[in-house]
Every structure is written in structure tokens, then in C-alpha cells.
């Protein structure tokens, strides 16, 4: 049987690229870059779940 039994895992480079894109998206929404740099990845993802709320809070 030549088919794969498990799906291939995502690579580390793709993960870093996604995380960098998330951080850039937060900065584009108006959050300060210094604040975003200190945040962990879970907090970044949680803020991006509701971008309208983030944009409103930063004004």
C-alpha cells in the first residue's frame, strides 16, 4: 500500500510565517508594535478572533 496512513505535519517555517503574518495584522489594526512584540502567540490569536473589537479599542 503506497498511500500515506497519516497526514504530513506542517513545517516549522510555515508556522513562523503564519505567526509573523498574525503579528503584522495586529499592527495594521492599530495595536502598537512594542505591545505586539511582548505578547505570546495565544494572546495574538485571541485578539485576531474579533478584529472589529481590536480596531475600536485602539482608537
Secondary structure, DSSP 8 states (H G I E B T S, - for coil): --S-SS-----HHHHHHHHHHHHHHHHHHT--HHHHHHS-HHHHHHHHTTHHHHHHHH-
